[in-house]
């Protein structure tokens, strides 16, 4: 990032950096993003994007895990195969649950289990 900024400055660009939380822009993650704004000297440097989500008046509510996963609440994995059958009949794999065979890679080990808090954004899931 430092090299990119330095290179932009060397060719007469203005640079502005911001580090917003993804949850402040409608993404249900508590993850910082990097936004680099640049404009050639003599041109208007873009403003930092305004938040669209939050607790302040006029903003949409923060998107939670429940908001994006609520349609999956009724879906249970098939214990024999570890597959999940969606309402449209599509089969999805890599959905882990107690009793499912170990086809889920390292998601079944305790150090990689992440508990989702339904009414909040989540951390980044791998």
N, CA, C and O atoms as CSV, one atom per row, in Angstrom:
chain,resi,resn,atom,element,x,y,z
A,1,UNK,N,N,0.824,-1.186,0.000
A,1,UNK,CA,C,0.000,0.000,0.000
A,1,UNK,C,C,0.875,1.260,0.000
A,1,UNK,O,O,0.593,2.229,-0.705
A,2,UNK,N,N,1.939,1.223,0.805
A,2,UNK,CA,C,2.843,2.377,0.838
A,2,UNK,C,C,3.450,2.634,-0.530
A,2,UNK,O,O,3.580,3.784,-0.949
A,3,UNK,N,N,3.822,1.563,-1.232
A,3,UNK,CA,C,4.419,1.720,-2.560
A,3,UNK,C,C,3.413,2.317,-3.538
A,3,UNK,O,O,3.762,3.199,-4.322
A,4,UNK,N,N,2.184,1.850,-3.499
A,4,UNK,CA,C,1.157,2.380,-4.397
A,4,UNK,C,C,0.950,3.867,-4.128
A,4,UNK,O,O,0.881,4.668,-5.060
A,5,UNK,N,N,0.850,4.231,-2.865
A,5,UNK,CA,C,0.652,5.641,-2.515
A,5,UNK,C,C,1.851,6.470,-2.959
A,5,UNK,O,O,1.686,7.543,-3.539
A,6,UNK,N,N,3.050,5.977,-2.688
A,6,UNK,CA,C,4.261,6.696,-3.094
A,6,UNK,C,C,4.304,6.883,-4.605
A,6,UNK,O,O,4.602,7.972,-5.096
A,7,UNK,N,N,4.007,5.819,-5.331
A,7,UNK,CA,C,4.010,5.908,-6.804
A,7,UNK,C,C,2.976,6.913,-7.306
A,7,UNK,O,O,3.251,7.671,-8.236
A,8,UNK,N,N,1.801,6.925,-6.705
A,8,UNK,CA,C,0.775,7.901,-7.101
A,8,UNK,C,C,1.224,9.333,-6.816
A,8,UNK,O,O,1.027,10.228,-7.638
A,9,UNK,N,N,1.822,9.540,-5.661
A,9,UNK,CA,C,2.292,10.883,-5.311
A,9,UNK,C,C,3.407,11.346,-6.257
A,9,UNK,O,O,3.485,12.526,-6.599
A,10,UNK,N,N,4.258,10.421,-6.672
A,10,UNK,CA,C,5.361,10.762,-7.581
A,10,UNK,C,C,4.879,11.185,-8.964
A,10,UNK,O,O,5.586,11.902,-9.673
A,11,UNK,N,N,3.687,10.748,-9.355
A,11,UNK,CA,C,3.163,11.141,-10.664
A,11,UNK,C,C,2.047,12.191,-10.518
A,11,UNK,O,O,1.134,12.286,-11.339
A,12,UNK,N,N,2.165,12.977,-9.428
A,12,UNK,CA,C,1.293,14.131,-9.181
A,12,UNK,C,C,-0.174,13.788,-8.954
A,12,UNK,O,O,-1.065,14.478,-9.450
A,13,UNK,N,N,-0.417,12.736,-8.214
A,13,UNK,CA,C,-1.771,12.409,-7.796
A,13,UNK,C,C,-1.967,12.790,-6.335
A,13,UNK,O,O,-1.023,12.767,-5.546
A,14,UNK,N,N,-3.180,13.133,-5.988
A,14,UNK,CA,C,-3.583,13.321,-4.602
A,14,UNK,C,C,-4.143,11.970,-4.133
A,14,UNK,O,O,-4.719,11.221,-4.923
A,15,UNK,N,N,-3.972,11.675,-2.868
A,15,UNK,CA,C,-4.412,10.376,-2.358
A,15,UNK,C,C,-5.160,10.575,-1.046
A,15,UNK,O,O,-4.775,11.383,-0.201
A,16,UNK,N,N,-6.225,9.823,-0.905
A,16,UNK,CA,C,-6.976,9.802,0.356
A,16,UNK,C,C,-7.256,8.344,0.686
A,16,UNK,O,O,-7.709,7.578,-0.164
A,17,UNK,N,N,-6.980,7.972,1.930
A,17,UNK,CA,C,-7.243,6.608,2.407
A,17,UNK,C,C,-8.345,6.633,3.448
A,17,UNK,O,O,-8.452,7.577,4.231
A,18,UNK,N,N,-9.159,5.598,3.454
A,18,UNK,CA,C,-10.100,5.421,4.556
A,18,UNK,C,C,-10.192,3.939,4.860
A,18,UNK,O,O,-9.933,3.091,4.007
A,19,UNK,N,N,-10.567,3.648,6.092
A,19,UNK,CA,C,-10.630,2.272,6.584
A,19,UNK,C,C,-11.998,2.020,7.229
A,19,UNK,O,O,-12.089,1.880,8.449
A,20,UNK,N,N,-13.043,1.962,6.430
A,20,UNK,CA,C,-14.382,1.785,6.993
A,20,UNK,C,C,-14.659,0.339,7.395
A,20,UNK,O,O,-14.029,-0.594,6.899
A,21,UNK,N,N,-15.607,0.180,8.296
A,21,UNK,CA,C,-16.103,-1.150,8.627
A,21,UNK,C,C,-17.101,-1.563,7.564
A,21,UNK,O,O,-17.971,-0.781,7.181
A,22,UNK,N,N,-16.977,-2.780,7.093
A,22,UNK,CA,C,-17.887,-3.279,6.060
A,22,UNK,C,C,-19.337,-3.208,6.519
A,22,UNK,O,O,-20.235,-2.984,5.707
A,23,UNK,N,N,-19.573,-3.397,7.819
A,23,UNK,CA,C,-20.940,-3.378,8.342
A,23,UNK,C,C,-21.594,-2.005,8.201
A,23,UNK,O,O,-22.821,-1.907,8.219
A,24,UNK,N,N,-20.810,-0.959,8.064
A,24,UNK,CA,C,-21.353,0.391,7.900
A,24,UNK,C,C,-21.797,0.664,6.458
A,24,UNK,O,O,-22.290,1.746,6.138
A,25,UNK,N,N,-21.610,-0.346,5.598
A,25,UNK,CA,C,-21.985,-0.224,4.183
A,25,UNK,C,C,-22.876,-1.384,3.731
A,25,UNK,O,O,-23.004,-1.637,2.534
A,26,UNK,N,N,-23.488,-2.083,4.681
A,26,UNK,CA,C,-24.454,-3.116,4.342
A,26,UNK,C,C,-23.929,-4.529,4.268
A,26,UNK,O,O,-24.700,-5.452,4.003
A,27,UNK,N,N,-22.640,-4.733,4.494
A,27,UNK,CA,C,-22.062,-6.072,4.498
A,27,UNK,C,C,-22.128,-6.600,5.932
A,27,UNK,O,O,-21.703,-5.892,6.844
A,28,UNK,N,N,-22.636,-7.802,6.172
A,28,UNK,CA,C,-22.788,-8.280,7.551
A,28,UNK,C,C,-21.487,-8.806,8.154
A,28,UNK,O,O,-21.465,-9.883,8.750
A,29,UNK,N,N,-20.414,-8.050,8.001
A,29,UNK,CA,C,-19.119,-8.439,8.559
A,29,UNK,C,C,-18.521,-7.296,9.353
A,29,UNK,O,O,-18.620,-6.134,8.959
A,30,UNK,N,N,-17.894,-7.633,10.482
A,30,UNK,CA,C,-17.146,-6.658,11.271
A,30,UNK,C,C,-15.712,-6.657,10.766
A,30,UNK,O,O,-14.787,-7.047,11.479
A,31,UNK,N,N,-15.546,-6.227,9.563
A,31,UNK,CA,C,-14.252,-6.306,8.895
A,31,UNK,C,C,-13.904,-4.939,8.330
A,31,UNK,O,O,-14.716,-4.302,7.660
A,32,UNK,N,N,-12.690,-4.501,8.611
A,32,UNK,CA,C,-12.244,-3.236,8.041
A,32,UNK,C,C,-11.896,-3.433,6.574
A,32,UNK,O,O,-11.343,-4.464,6.190
A,33,UNK,N,N,-12.213,-2.468,5.784
A,33,UNK,CA,C,-11.854,-2.451,4.366
A,33,UNK,C,C,-10.872,-1.309,4.154
A,33,UNK,O,O,-10.781,-0.398,4.976
A,34,UNK,N,N,-10.154,-1.362,3.072
A,34,UNK,CA,C,-9.258,-0.280,2.690
A,34,UNK,C,C,-9.802,0.325,1.407
A,34,UNK,O,O,-10.004,-0.371,0.412
A,35,UNK,N,N,-10.033,1.615,1.442
A,35,UNK,CA,C,-10.456,2.323,0.237
A,35,UNK,C,C,-9.417,3.396,-0.046
A,35,UNK,O,O,-9.139,4.253,0.793
A,36,UNK,N,N,-8.857,3.331,-1.229
A,36,UNK,CA,C,-7.877,4.315,-1.663
A,36,UNK,C,C,-8.536,5.153,-2.761
A,36,UNK,O,O,-8.977,4.633,-3.786
A,37,UNK,N,N,-8.587,6.437,-2.520
A,37,UNK,CA,C,-9.150,7.370,-3.500
A,37,UNK,C,C,-8.006,8.206,-4.043
A,37,UNK,O,O,-7.140,8.644,-3.285
A,38,UNK,N,N,-7.996,8.429,-5.337
A,38,UNK,CA,C,-6.906,9.197,-5.937
A,38,UNK,C,C,-7.436,10.028,-7.098
A,38,UNK,O,O,-8.393,9.647,-7.774
A,39,UNK,N,N,-6.799,11.157,-7.310
A,39,UNK,CA,C,-7.141,12.023,-8.442
A,39,UNK,C,C,-5.898,12.807,-8.830
A,39,UNK,O,O,-5.110,13.206,-7.972
A,40,UNK,N,N,-5.734,13.019,-10.097
A,40,UNK,CA,C,-4.620,13.831,-10.604
A,40,UNK,C,C,-4.737,15.229,-10.013
A,40,UNK,O,O,-5.843,15.752,-9.883
A,41,UNK,N,N,-3.617,15.839,-9.654
A,41,UNK,CA,C,-3.639,17.214,-9.139
A,41,UNK,C,C,-4.358,18.098,-10.134
A,41,UNK,O,O,-4.144,18.002,-11.342
A,42,UNK,N,N,-5.218,18.967,-9.608
A,42,UNK,CA,C,-6.029,19.825,-10.450
A,42,UNK,C,C,-7.441,19.296,-10.639
A,42,UNK,O,O,-8.325,20.024,-11.092
A,43,UNK,N,N,-7.658,18.021,-10.291
A,43,UNK,CA,C,-8.987,17.420,-10.334
A,43,UNK,C,C,-9.485,17.232,-8.904
A,43,UNK,O,O,-8.690,17.152,-7.968
A,44,UNK,N,N,-10.789,17.164,-8.744
A,44,UNK,CA,C,-11.358,16.980,-7.411
A,44,UNK,C,C,-11.069,15.580,-6.889
A,44,UNK,O,O,-11.326,14.579,-7.558
A,45,UNK,N,N,-10.535,15.538,-5.693
A,45,UNK,CA,C,-10.302,14.266,-5.020
A,45,UNK,C,C,-11.642,13.786,-4.457
A,45,UNK,O,O,-12.290,14.530,-3.721
A,46,UNK,N,N,-12.072,12.573,-4.779
A,46,UNK,CA,C,-13.364,12.090,-4.279
A,46,UNK,C,C,-13.402,12.080,-2.752
A,46,UNK,O,O,-12.388,11.876,-2.084
A,47,UNK,N,N,-14.604,12.306,-2.223
A,47,UNK,CA,C,-14.809,12.225,-0.777
A,47,UNK,C,C,-14.887,10.777,-0.339
A,47,UNK,O,O,-15.160,9.879,-1.136
A,48,UNK,N,N,-14.643,10.570,0.935
A,48,UNK,CA,C,-14.817,9.250,1.528
A,48,UNK,C,C,-16.296,8.894,1.415
A,48,UNK,O,O,-17.148,9.725,1.728
A,49,UNK,N,N,-16.617,7.692,0.981
A,49,UNK,CA,C,-18.035,7.303,0.876
A,49,UNK,C,C,-18.753,7.442,2.212
A,49,UNK,O,O,-18.215,7.077,3.258
A,50,UNK,N,N,-19.966,7.970,2.168
A,50,UNK,CA,C,-20.758,8.130,3.387
A,50,UNK,C,C,-21.312,6.778,3.815
A,50,UNK,O,O,-21.681,5.943,2.989
A,51,UNK,N,N,-21.358,6.587,5.124
A,51,UNK,CA,C,-21.928,5.353,5.666
A,51,UNK,C,C,-23.383,5.235,5.234
A,51,UNK,O,O,-24.099,6.232,5.138
A,52,UNK,N,N,-23.803,4.024,4.978
A,52,UNK,CA,C,-25.193,3.776,4.605
A,52,UNK,C,C,-25.946,3.031,5.704
A,52,UNK,O,O,-27.177,3.002,5.699
A,53,UNK,N,N,-25.216,2.427,6.646
A,53,UNK,CA,C,-25.810,1.607,7.688
A,53,UNK,C,C,-25.242,1.989,9.050
A,53,UNK,O,O,-24.061,2.316,9.170
A,54,UNK,N,N,-26.085,1.947,10.069
A,54,UNK,CA,C,-25.650,2.258,11.430
A,54,UNK,C,C,-26.836,2.608,12.300
A,54,UNK,O,O,-27.987,2.422,11.905
A,55,UNK,N,N,-26.547,3.120,13.497
A,55,UNK,CA,C,-27.600,3.468,14.455
A,55,UNK,C,C,-28.069,4.911,14.312
A,55,UNK,O,O,-29.090,5.282,14.891
A,56,UNK,N,N,-27.352,5.722,13.562
A,56,UNK,CA,C,-27.717,7.132,13.425
A,56,UNK,C,C,-28.980,7.304,12.589
A,56,UNK,O,O,-29.302,6.476,11.737
A,57,UNK,N,N,-29.680,8.390,12.853
A,57,UNK,CA,C,-30.898,8.694,12.110
A,57,UNK,C,C,-30.587,8.831,10.619
A,57,UNK,O,O,-29.581,9.427,10.234
A,58,UNK,N,N,-31.460,8.275,9.795
A,58,UNK,CA,C,-31.299,8.370,8.352
A,58,UNK,C,C,-30.483,7.244,7.733
A,58,UNK,O,O,-30.412,7.125,6.510
A,59,UNK,N,N,-29.867,6.418,8.575
A,59,UNK,CA,C,-29.091,5.287,8.067
A,59,UNK,C,C,-29.921,4.011,8.164
A,59,UNK,O,O,-30.762,3.874,9.053
A,60,UNK,N,N,-29.680,3.089,7.251
A,60,UNK,CA,C,-30.313,1.772,7.332
A,60,UNK,C,C,-29.728,1.032,8.523
A,60,UNK,O,O,-28.612,1.315,8.959
A,61,UNK,N,N,-30.496,0.075,9.046
A,61,UNK,CA,C,-29.977,-0.683,10.190
A,61,UNK,C,C,-28.831,-1.587,9.739
A,61,UNK,O,O,-28.771,-2.020,8.588
A,62,UNK,N,N,-27.928,-1.855,10.674
A,62,UNK,CA,C,-26.801,-2.757,10.405
A,62,UNK,C,C,-27.367,-4.120,10.005
A,62,UNK,O,O,-28.304,-4.614,10.632
A,63,UNK,N,N,-26.804,-4.718,8.972
A,63,UNK,CA,C,-27.235,-6.035,8.506
A,63,UNK,C,C,-26.599,-7.088,9.404
A,63,UNK,O,O,-25.384,-7.097,9.606
A,64,UNK,N,N,-27.427,-7.966,9.935
A,64,UNK,CA,C,-26.943,-8.991,10.861
A,64,UNK,C,C,-26.835,-10.345,10.170
A,64,UNK,O,O,-27.295,-10.530,9.043
A,65,UNK,N,N,-26.219,-11.276,10.869
A,65,UNK,CA,C,-26.139,-12.654,10.398
A,65,UNK,C,C,-27.552,-13.198,10.178
A,65,UNK,O,O,-27.814,-13.871,9.181
A,66,UNK,N,N,-28.455,-12.906,11.107
A,66,UNK,CA,C,-29.841,-13.372,10.981
A,66,UNK,C,C,-30.476,-12.847,9.695
A,66,UNK,O,O,-31.192,-13.576,9.009
A,67,UNK,N,N,-30.214,-11.584,9.371
A,67,UNK,CA,C,-30.797,-10.989,8.170
A,67,UNK,C,C,-30.425,-11.752,6.907
A,67,UNK,O,O,-31.265,-11.947,6.029
A,68,UNK,N,N,-29.170,-12.184,6.809
A,68,UNK,CA,C,-28.725,-12.828,5.568
A,68,UNK,C,C,-28.893,-14.340,5.564
A,68,UNK,O,O,-28.892,-14.961,4.500
A,69,UNK,N,N,-29.036,-14.943,6.751
A,69,UNK,CA,C,-29.145,-16.401,6.802
A,69,UNK,C,C,-30.522,-16.897,7.244
A,69,UNK,O,O,-30.725,-18.101,7.396
A,70,UNK,N,N,-31.463,-15.984,7.450
A,70,UNK,CA,C,-32.756,-16.382,8.022
A,70,UNK,C,C,-33.481,-17.420,7.173
A,70,UNK,O,O,-34.221,-18.240,7.717
A,71,UNK,N,N,-33.292,-17.409,5.869
A,71,UNK,CA,C,-33.993,-18.388,5.033
A,71,UNK,C,C,-33.375,-19.784,5.135
A,71,UNK,O,O,-33.926,-20.739,4.586
A,72,UNK,N,N,-32.258,-19.916,5.818
A,72,UNK,CA,C,-31.615,-21.223,5.985
A,72,UNK,C,C,-31.965,-21.886,7.309
A,72,UNK,O,O,-31.565,-23.025,7.548
A,73,UNK,N,N,-32.709,-21.192,8.180
A,73,UNK,CA,C,-32.977,-21.710,9.516
A,73,UNK,C,C,-33.678,-23.064,9.512
A,73,UNK,O,O,-33.459,-23.868,10.418
A,74,UNK,N,N,-34.498,-23.328,8.533
A,74,UNK,CA,C,-35.261,-24.563,8.495
A,74,UNK,C,C,-34.506,-25.708,7.831
A,74,UNK,O,O,-35.023,-26.822,7.756
A,75,UNK,N,N,-33.305,-25.457,7.353
A,75,UNK,CA,C,-32.563,-26.460,6.594
A,75,UNK,C,C,-31.618,-27.218,7.520
A,75,UNK,O,O,-30.795,-26.614,8.208
A,76,UNK,N,N,-31.737,-28.526,7.534
A,76,UNK,CA,C,-30.861,-29.375,8.337
A,76,UNK,C,C,-30.029,-30.249,7.410
A,76,UNK,O,O,-30.538,-30.736,6.401
A,77,UNK,N,N,-28.747,-30.457,7.739
A,77,UNK,CA,C,-27.933,-31.354,6.921
A,77,UNK,C,C,-28.448,-32.784,6.994
A,77,UNK,O,O,-29.016,-33.200,8.003
A,78,UNK,N,N,-28.244,-33.528,5.919
A,78,UNK,CA,C,-28.557,-34.951,5.896
A,78,UNK,C,C,-27.393,-35.665,6.581
A,78,UNK,O,O,-26.276,-35.668,6.064
A,79,UNK,N,N,-27.645,-36.265,7.733
A,79,UNK,CA,C,-26.581,-36.830,8.564
A,79,UNK,C,C,-25.729,-37.833,7.798
A,79,UNK,O,O,-24.509,-37.845,7.963
A,80,UNK,N,N,-26.331,-38.667,6.974
A,80,UNK,CA,C,-25.580,-39.717,6.283
A,80,UNK,C,C,-24.522,-39.148,5.349
A,80,UNK,O,O,-23.438,-39.718,5.226
A,81,UNK,N,N,-24.817,-38.046,4.696
A,81,UNK,CA,C,-23.910,-37.552,3.667
A,81,UNK,C,C,-23.255,-36.224,4.007
A,81,UNK,O,O,-22.237,-35.876,3.408
A,82,UNK,N,N,-23.813,-35.469,4.958
A,82,UNK,CA,C,-23.299,-34.140,5.256
A,82,UNK,C,C,-23.793,-33.100,4.269
A,82,UNK,O,O,-23.437,-31.927,4.373
A,83,UNK,N,N,-24.619,-33.524,3.302
A,83,UNK,CA,C,-25.156,-32.597,2.314
A,83,UNK,C,C,-26.377,-31.889,2.873
A,83,UNK,O,O,-27.059,-32.401,3.761
A,84,UNK,N,N,-26.639,-30.716,2.345
A,84,UNK,CA,C,-27.834,-29.966,2.702
A,84,UNK,C,C,-28.688,-29.859,1.460
A,84,UNK,O,O,-28.210,-29.455,0.400
A,85,UNK,N,N,-29.963,-30.224,1.590
A,85,UNK,CA,C,-30.878,-30.075,0.468
A,85,UNK,C,C,-31.655,-28.785,0.659
A,85,UNK,O,O,-32.399,-28.641,1.629
A,86,UNK,N,N,-31.486,-27.847,-0.266
A,86,UNK,CA,C,-32.191,-26.575,-0.211
A,86,UNK,C,C,-33.631,-26.759,-0.660
A,86,UNK,O,O,-33.984,-27.788,-1.235
A,87,UNK,N,N,-34.462,-25.753,-0.394
A,87,UNK,CA,C,-35.884,-25.834,-0.733
A,87,UNK,C,C,-36.118,-26.122,-2.215
A,87,UNK,O,O,-37.119,-26.738,-2.578
A,88,UNK,N,N,-35.197,-25.678,-3.073
A,88,UNK,CA,C,-35.370,-25.909,-4.510
A,88,UNK,C,C,-34.805,-27.256,-4.967
A,88,UNK,O,O,-34.791,-27.546,-6.163
A,89,UNK,N,N,-34.337,-28.087,-4.015
A,89,UNK,CA,C,-33.812,-29.404,-4.350
A,89,UNK,C,C,-32.309,-29.429,-4.573
A,89,UNK,O,O,-31.731,-30.509,-4.699
A,90,UNK,N,N,-31.659,-28.275,-4.625
A,90,UNK,CA,C,-30.212,-28.205,-4.807
A,90,UNK,C,C,-29.510,-28.811,-3.592
A,90,UNK,O,O,-29.901,-28.556,-2.453
A,91,UNK,N,N,-28.472,-29.613,-3.836
A,91,UNK,CA,C,-27.673,-30.179,-2.750
A,91,UNK,C,C,-26.409,-29.353,-2.567
A,91,UNK,O,O,-25.725,-29.014,-3.532
A,92,UNK,N,N,-26.112,-29.037,-1.314
A,92,UNK,CA,C,-24.927,-28.228,-0.981
A,92,UNK,C,C,-24.073,-29.051,-0.033
A,92,UNK,O,O,-24.603,-29.667,0.892
A,93,UNK,N,N,-22.758,-29.077,-0.243
A,93,UNK,CA,C,-21.872,-29.786,0.658
A,93,UNK,C,C,-21.064,-28.781,1.458
A,93,UNK,O,O,-21.136,-27.578,1.206
A,94,UNK,N,N,-20.304,-29.267,2.411
A,94,UNK,CA,C,-19.458,-28.460,3.293
A,94,UNK,C,C,-20.291,-27.692,4.310
A,94,UNK,O,O,-19.913,-26.603,4.740
A,95,UNK,N,N,-21.425,-28.268,4.691
A,95,UNK,CA,C,-22.267,-27.709,5.743
A,95,UNK,C,C,-22.107,-28.654,6.918
A,95,UNK,O,O,-22.616,-29.774,6.877
A,96,UNK,N,N,-21.430,-28.242,7.939
A,96,UNK,CA,C,-21.056,-29.148,9.022
A,96,UNK,C,C,-22.058,-29.107,10.162
A,96,UNK,O,O,-22.623,-28.058,10.472
A,97,UNK,N,N,-22.268,-30.236,10.771
A,97,UNK,CA,C,-23.108,-30.343,11.955
A,97,UNK,C,C,-22.631,-31.545,12.756
A,97,UNK,O,O,-21.928,-32.405,12.226
A,98,UNK,N,N,-23.008,-31.612,14.030
A,98,UNK,CA,C,-22.660,-32.780,14.837
A,98,UNK,C,C,-23.237,-34.027,14.183
A,98,UNK,O,O,-24.406,-34.041,13.798
A,99,UNK,N,N,-22.434,-35.062,14.057
A,99,UNK,CA,C,-22.898,-36.310,13.476
A,99,UNK,C,C,-22.638,-36.420,11.985
A,99,UNK,O,O,-22.734,-37.514,11.427
A,100,UNK,N,N,-22.309,-35.312,11.322
A,100,UNK,CA,C,-22.026,-35.379,9.891
A,100,UNK,C,C,-20.635,-35.971,9.693
A,100,UNK,O,O,-19.746,-35.734,10.510
A,101,UNK,N,N,-20.435,-36.729,8.632
A,101,UNK,CA,C,-19.101,-37.271,8.375
A,101,UNK,C,C,-18.103,-36.140,8.129
A,101,UNK,O,O,-18.478,-35.018,7.788
A,102,UNK,N,N,-16.835,-36.464,8.311
A,102,UNK,CA,C,-15.811,-35.433,8.178
A,102,UNK,C,C,-15.490,-35.176,6.712
A,102,UNK,O,O,-14.415,-35.538,6.233
A,103,UNK,N,N,-16.427,-34.547,6.000
A,103,UNK,CA,C,-16.160,-34.129,4.626
A,103,UNK,C,C,-15.958,-32.624,4.591
A,103,UNK,O,O,-15.853,-32.024,3.521
A,104,UNK,N,N,-15.905,-32.021,5.772
A,104,UNK,CA,C,-15.908,-30.565,5.865
A,104,UNK,C,C,-14.511,-29.992,6.052
A,104,UNK,O,O,-14.375,-28.826,6.424
A,105,UNK,N,N,-13.488,-30.765,5.809
A,105,UNK,CA,C,-12.136,-30.239,5.956
A,105,UNK,C,C,-11.876,-29.816,7.386
A,105,UNK,O,O,-12.302,-30.488,8.326
A,106,UNK,N,N,-11.170,-28.690,7.557
A,106,UNK,CA,C,-10.788,-28.270,8.903
A,106,UNK,C,C,-11.892,-27.508,9.633
A,106,UNK,O,O,-11.669,-27.049,10.753
A,107,UNK,N,N,-13.068,-27.359,9.040
A,107,UNK,CA,C,-14.146,-26.655,9.735
A,107,UNK,C,C,-14.658,-27.417,10.947
A,107,UNK,O,O,-15.321,-26.830,11.802
A,108,UNK,N,N,-14.366,-28.716,11.042
A,108,UNK,CA,C,-14.897,-29.499,12.149
A,108,UNK,C,C,-13.991,-29.448,13.371
A,108,UNK,O,O,-14.397,-29.918,14.434
A,109,UNK,N,N,-12.788,-28.904,13.271
A,109,UNK,CA,C,-11.913,-28.824,14.428
A,109,UNK,C,C,-12.328,-27.629,15.286
A,109,UNK,O,O,-12.767,-26.604,14.765
A,110,UNK,N,N,-12.186,-27.767,16.597
A,110,UNK,CA,C,-12.657,-26.739,17.523
A,110,UNK,C,C,-12.065,-25.363,17.270
A,110,UNK,O,O,-12.764,-24.361,17.422
A,111,UNK,N,N,-10.795,-25.289,16.889
A,111,UNK,CA,C,-10.169,-23.977,16.707
A,111,UNK,C,C,-10.751,-23.219,15.520
A,111,UNK,O,O,-10.554,-22.008,15.418
A,112,UNK,N,N,-11.455,-23.886,14.632
A,112,UNK,CA,C,-12.021,-23.222,13.463
A,112,UNK,C,C,-13.529,-23.033,13.539
A,112,UNK,O,O,-14.145,-22.567,12.580
A,113,UNK,N,N,-14.125,-23.388,14.666
A,113,UNK,CA,C,-15.563,-23.211,14.802
A,113,UNK,C,C,-15.826,-21.772,15.239
A,113,UNK,O,O,-15.248,-21.291,16.214
A,114,UNK,N,N,-16.686,-21.107,14.519
A,114,UNK,CA,C,-17.052,-19.736,14.831
A,114,UNK,C,C,-18.525,-19.720,15.186
A,114,UNK,O,O,-19.361,-20.189,14.414
A,115,UNK,N,N,-18.844,-19.181,16.350
A,115,UNK,CA,C,-20.248,-19.062,16.718
A,115,UNK,C,C,-20.776,-17.751,16.162
A,115,UNK,O,O,-20.244,-16.681,16.456
A,116,UNK,N,N,-21.813,-17.843,15.366
A,116,UNK,CA,C,-22.423,-16.654,14.799
A,116,UNK,C,C,-23.411,-16.085,15.799
A,116,UNK,O,O,-24.219,-16.818,16.370
A,117,UNK,N,N,-23.346,-14.774,16.012
A,117,UNK,CA,C,-24.298,-14.085,16.877
A,117,UNK,C,C,-25.385,-13.556,15.953
A,117,UNK,O,O,-25.125,-12.661,15.149
A,118,UNK,N,N,-26.590,-14.089,16.052
A,118,UNK,CA,C,-27.626,-13.811,15.056
A,118,UNK,C,C,-27.926,-12.335,14.806
A,118,UNK,O,O,-28.210,-11.951,13.671
A,119,UNK,N,N,-27.870,-11.504,15.843
A,119,UNK,CA,C,-28.315,-10.119,15.675
A,119,UNK,C,C,-27.178,-9.126,15.469
A,119,UNK,O,O,-27.363,-7.924,15.654
A,120,UNK,N,N,-26.016,-9.617,15.091
A,120,UNK,CA,C,-24.861,-8.745,14.845
A,120,UNK,C,C,-24.163,-9.173,13.567
A,120,UNK,O,O,-24.357,-10.295,13.101
A,121,UNK,N,N,-23.349,-8.287,12.995
A,121,UNK,CA,C,-22.474,-8.728,11.893
A,121,UNK,C,C,-21.461,-9.720,12.443
A,121,UNK,O,O,-21.261,-9.793,13.655
A,122,UNK,N,N,-20.828,-10.477,11.574
A,122,UNK,CA,C,-19.868,-11.491,12.016
A,122,UNK,C,C,-18.446,-11.106,11.626
A,122,UNK,O,O,-18.213,-10.180,10.849
A,123,UNK,N,N,-17.508,-11.854,12.197
A,123,UNK,CA,C,-16.122,-11.728,11.772
A,123,UNK,C,C,-15.999,-12.410,10.416
A,123,UNK,O,O,-16.952,-13.035,9.952
A,124,UNK,N,N,-14.862,-12.303,9.788
A,124,UNK,CA,C,-14.643,-12.947,8.505
A,124,UNK,C,C,-14.551,-14.452,8.711
A,124,UNK,O,O,-13.817,-14.923,9.579
A,125,UNK,N,N,-15.293,-15.197,7.916
A,125,UNK,CA,C,-15.280,-16.657,7.994
A,125,UNK,C,C,-14.422,-17.200,6.870
A,125,UNK,O,O,-14.475,-16.712,5.741
A,126,UNK,N,N,-13.635,-18.209,7.185
A,126,UNK,CA,C,-12.766,-18.811,6.168
A,126,UNK,C,C,-13.282,-20.172,5.815
A,126,UNK,O,O,-12.696,-20.855,4.975
